[in-house]
Amino acid sequence: MTSFSLTLGCALLAFSPTLSLLLLFTYSKAQLIIIVTTSAFANLLSILLSALLHLPFKALNLGSQNVFVIIPTSVIAQALLRCGFVHLYHKVEAVIEKSIARHEQLHLTEPTAESEPSAESEPSTEPTQLSETAQLRLELNDVSAGLAAGVGFGFFHTVMLYGTLLASENSRMGTLYQDSCSFMPSIFNSAIMAFCFGVLDIVWMLFTFYGMRRYRVFQNGFGLTLGSRNEDDSAGNDVIHANGNTSNNGNGKGALGGKAALVLVILTHFAAAFATVPNRVMAINGCVIALPSLAIVVILTVAGFWFFCKESYLPEGQRQRIRQARHLD
């Protein structure tokens, strides 16, 4: 039986990207927990879709176990469910925004004794506190929602990738070693891969929120200002052009367009998936190539997100709310 310390350490390594964000960031916010749960369900649906896409290859004896069949079906299924989840989130977000707007409008039009001006009272110079509706709107931004969705998607993905091996190792009489990585236990090799894919799932979901937001605005019309359609372009807002790309008049130079961000998610997912192939095709110690290759993909993906999306990730409307909240604080 594998030692408890090895099992615990590998489990913490595999689940650390998603579990740490779950406990430190999303756990205290009910609306983010809902996003985590629904995104985990989206990952489950992606597995079902991947199996359905893989089924014809197996039924027709078209080499269903070939990596050039298994990897594309899985990558395409996950990409579709990510985009579908974000699209559904935007639909729900629009409903919430309308509900908040109606609530605030009713609150402003209701006459109250406190709202009547008094000749003796002096105007207060102290900033008012954020209302509950304003706080809700502030918390539901693309960063928090993207992280929460990445946590749910990545956590369930890690369970499916690593949970079976982790559970089976507890019932074995010894520690499993494989020819694909003869110098370290399989439970540790797989934990490193699960860790890398956990990080990637979070970044991919953030990329998907970025891309779908811009693609959604582009679909609504050409040349619309992102986050506020009636604002002037010279205010430094992102502008969607007819080719679906973005330009920025003050912030986020070199920002990706919506379609480019979604394509980048698919390409990096293919790269990460094919980076693990040496574990299977090489007879001995394929992990010597697989693990560094996967680590390079993770580093490049995170660096690409930081470089292309750091300055222009949030729409202008959400940036304004954060600036207002900081001013009130």
N, C-alpha and C positions, 0 to 999 in steps of 0.2 A: 504493500500500500504506500502511495506517495506521502511523504511527510507533510504534516499539517502546515508547517511554516512555508514550505515550497508552494503548496496549494493556495494558501492565503495570499502570499506575495504575488503569485501569478494572477490570481483573481483581482487583486487590487490594481495591478498594472493594466490588465485588460479593460477594466471598467472605470479606471480613474478619470478619463476625459469627460465622460457623460455623467458619472456618479457625482463627481465633485461639483459640476455645474448644477446638477439636480438638487443637491443638498444646500449649496451656498447661494444659489441665485433664484431658482424657480420654485423651490419648496414653499416659500412664504407667501407666494402670490397665487391665488386661486385661479385666476384667468390664465396664467402661464402653465399651471398644472393641467388645465384642460387642453392646452396646445400640446403639451408633452404627451398626454394620453392619446389624443387623436393622431398625432404624427407617428406614434408607435403602431397604431392600427394601420396607418398608411403603409408603413414598412411591411406589416403582415400581408396587406393586399398586394404589395409589390412582389412578395415571394410567391403568392398564388398566381399572379400574372406571369411571372417568370416561368413557373411550371407549365402554364398553359401554352406559352410561346415555345417551350422546349418539347412539348408533347408531340407535335407533328414529326420532328426529327427522330424521335424514339419510335414512333409508330411505323415510319417508312424506312427504318434502318439506314438513316443517313449520317451515321457516325455521331450519335447523340452524346457520347462521352468526350468528344473532341473539344478542346478548349476554345476553338473558334466557333463553337455552337453554344457552349455553356456560358462563356463570358459575355458575348453580345446580348443574349436574351436577358441575362441578369441585369446588365448595365442599362439596357433600354427600359426594362420594366421599372427599375428604381428611378430613372430619370422621369418617366411618365408620371409615376405616383408622387414624386416631389413636386413637379409642376402642377399636378392636379390638386395636391394638398394646398399649395400656396394660392392657387386660383380660388379654391373654396374659402380659404382664410380671407382673401380680399373681398369676397362676397359678404361674408359675415361681418367683416370690418366696416363695410359700407352701411350695413343695417345698423350696427352699433353707433356709427357716426351720426346717422339720421336720428336715431333715438335720443342721443345725447343733445343734439341740436334742438330737437323739439322740447326736451326737458329744460334746457337753458332758456329757450324762448319763453316758455310758460313761466319760468321762475322770474324772468325779467319783467314780464307784463303784469304779474300779480302785485297789486298795491299793498304795501305794508306800512305800518306806522313808523317803522325805523327808516324806511326809504324816503319819507317826506322831509324836505329840507327845513331846517330851523334857522331863524335869523340869528340866534345867539350861538349856534354851534359853529365851530371852525372846521374847515376841511382837514381831514387826517392825512398826514404825510407818510404814515407807516404803511408798508405793503400788506395787502390782504393775503390770507392763506388760500391755498388751492382748495377748490371745492372737490367733493368726491367724484363728480363727473369729470372734472378737469384732470384729477389724478388718474382716473381710469384711462382717459384718452392719452395721457402722458406715458403711462406704462405700456400701452399697446402700440409700440413703435416697431419698426422693422428690425432693429437690433435685438430687443428683448424677445420678440416673437420668433425671430430667426434662430436665436440661441436655444429657446425652448423647443422649437420644432426639431432642431438638430440634436438636442439631447434625447428626445423621444425616438427619433428615427435611428440615431446611433446606438442608443442603449439596446433597443430590440434587435438591431443588426448584430451587435456584439453577443447577445444571448444566443442568436441562431448560429453565429460563427464559432463561438467558443464554449457555450454552455454545455453542450453534449460532451465534449472532451473533458471539461472540468468535472462534470458529474461522474464520468466513467473512471477517471483517475482515482477517485476516492474509493472505488470498489475493487481496484486491482491489487494484486499481491506485491507488485513492484512498480517502479517508475518506467514509463514507456519511452524508449528511444527509437528513432526511425533512421533509415539510411539517408533520407533527405536532409537530416541535420544530426549527424551522429555524435557531435560533441556537446550537445545540450538537450535536456528533456523536451519532448514534444509539447508538453504543457507550457513550457517557457517560450519556445519558438512561436507557438500559436498565440500566446499572450502578447508578444511584441507586435504581431500582425494585427491582432484585435485592437490594440492600443492605437496603431497607426490609422486603421480604418475608423475608429471612433473619432479621432481628430478630423479626419477627412469628411466624415458624415456631417459634422458640425459646420465646417467651412463650406461644403457643398450646399447645405441648406441656406446658409447666409448668401452665397452666390445666387441661389435660386430666388430668394426673396428680392435681391437686387435686380436680377434680370427680369423677373415677372413684373415687378413694379414698373420698370421702364417700358417693357413690352406692352403692358396694359394701358399706360398713358399714350403710347404710340398708336395703339389700336383705336383709342377714342378720338384721335385727330392728329394732324400734323402740326408741328411747331408749338405744342402746348408746353407751358411751363410746368415742370414737375413739382407737384405738391400744391400749387395754386395757379389755376388757369387764367386768372385775371391780372396777374402781376406782370410788370414790365420785364423784358429780358435783361435790361441793364442792371437789375437788382442783384445779379450774381447767382441766378438760379440755373438749374440744369434744363436744357431745352432738347426736346425730342425732335429729330429731323425726319424727313421722309424715308431715309434709308434705315430707320430704327436705331441709329446710334445717337450718342449724346455728345453735346459740347457744353462747356461750362464757362461762364463769363467772369469768374472770379475765384472759384474754388474747384478742387478736384481735377487738376489738369491731367490729361491722359486717361480720363475715366472711360470705362468700357460701356458699350451699348448693351441693350437688353439681350438681343440675340447672341451677341458675342459672349456674354457672361454664361448663358445657358449652354452654348457650344463648348465653352471652356470646361464646364462641369462634366460634360460627357467625355471629352478628350482626356481629362485628368483621371476620370474614373476608369476608362479603358487602360490608361497607363498604369494605374495602381493595380488593377486586376491582372494585367499581363506581367507585372513585376513579380507576382507570386508564382508564375508558371515554372521557373526553374526548380521549385520544390517538387514538382511532379515529373518533369521531363528528364531531369538529371538523376542518374542512378545514385550518386553519393554526394552529400553535402551541397545540395542545390540552394540551401538557405544562405550560403556564403555570397551568392549573387542576389537572391531574392530579397533579403532583409535590407542591404544597403540600397538596392534599387527602389524599394518601397519607401525607405526613409527619404531618399532624394525627391521622390514624387510629393511626399508630404511637405517637405521644406519648400519646394517650388510652388506648390498650391497655396500654402499659407502666405508666402512672400508675394505671389501674384495678387491675392486678395488684398493684402495690405497696401500694395503699390497702386493698384487700379481703383480700389473702392474706398479707401480710408477717408478721403476728403469729401466724397460725393455719395456716400452710402445712403444717408437719410434724405428723404424728400424735404423740400424747403419748409413745408407746413409743419413737419415733425421737428425740424431744427428750431423753428421759431418757438414752438411750445417748450422745448428744453431750455432755450435761452430765457424765456419768461419765467420758468420755474426756478432757474438759477438766480434770476433777479429777485424773486420773492424770497428765496432763501437768504 
